[in-house]
Amino acid sequence: MESAVEQNIKTNNVFSLLKYLYGQHQQNTLYMKRLKALKQIIQQGSLHTYFQPIVDLQTAQTIGFEALNRPIPSELFTSVDQFYEFVGQTDCVFLFECFCRNLSLQRFKERMHNDLLDKNLLVFLNIHPNVLLDKKYHSGETLQLLKELGIKPQQVVFELTERSAVIDFVEFERVLSHYRSQGYRIAVDDVGSGYNSLKTLIYLKPEFIKLDRSLIQCIDQISEQQQLVTLLMKYAEQAKTKIIAEGIERQEELEYLHRIGIHYAQGYAIGKPAKEIHLGKIRVGDHEDWGSH
């Protein structure tokens, strides 16, 4: 006969197995609910699109806008980060990226004020590098949409957001040359965050380098950040690329970046993301300017 100890062990093992199976069932159920919700978002176009201005720090002119797509808050997706993390776990990444790109372009044109239509303002589109590499991706579809909307390819900047996706730099350089030949431009995001290596900048040769907010916050006070930004500015000058400082929230940061000659700026101190397209506003010294192109 089994001892009481052996019976307790078996009982505990069965309980642990049932608990594990129940947990797995809960996770699978949640995954399927989220997947259904994601597909409905794509089918119904139920994302909010915001546009944040990017301004030339030296001339106060707005040069363009970054398009930001955000889900409607729900019990299934309680935060933007959680939503995009889930998208990355599904096989809908490619479909979702194409949906977001088309939605951003359509709303960019719809919300553009008439007096800005002929200004050739840029639109920065966040895009996963693997989408550009995917052989199923037909760049001609985007060109056709741009033609229908009256947007020039030269106005479109692909902002590469995935921090570790580029492995075959030679192949990616070849693919980017193809897109550039059509007029598109490239921006590398999160530079200085610790993820992007100098190798990324050297091989991809982006037209824009977007400095991560971790480099910009309190830059007027922290000498180490100042030194690193100065080095990146020297590289940008040699590579003939432009720097965009992201995440500017304080007037002191804005004035410091203006003083050292940073090309472009983006952040709450200039303009918050908004559904309607509004030009950026900067104040340097005693002067306040709306960034008209």
Protein Blocks (a to p, Z undefined) as FASTA:
>chain_A
ZZfklmmmmmmmmmmmmmmmmmmmmmmmmmmmmmmmmmmmmmnopacddddddddfklop
afbdcddddddddfklmbfklmmmmmmmmcklmmmmmmmmmmmmmmmmmmpcfklmmnop
acdddddfklmmpmkbcfklmmmmmmmnopafklpccddfbfklpmblmlmmmmmmmmmm
nopacddehihnlmacfklmmmnopabdcddfklmgoklmmmklmmmmmmmmmmmmmnop
acddehiabfklmmmmmmnopabdcdjkloccdfbdcdddddehjbccdddZZ
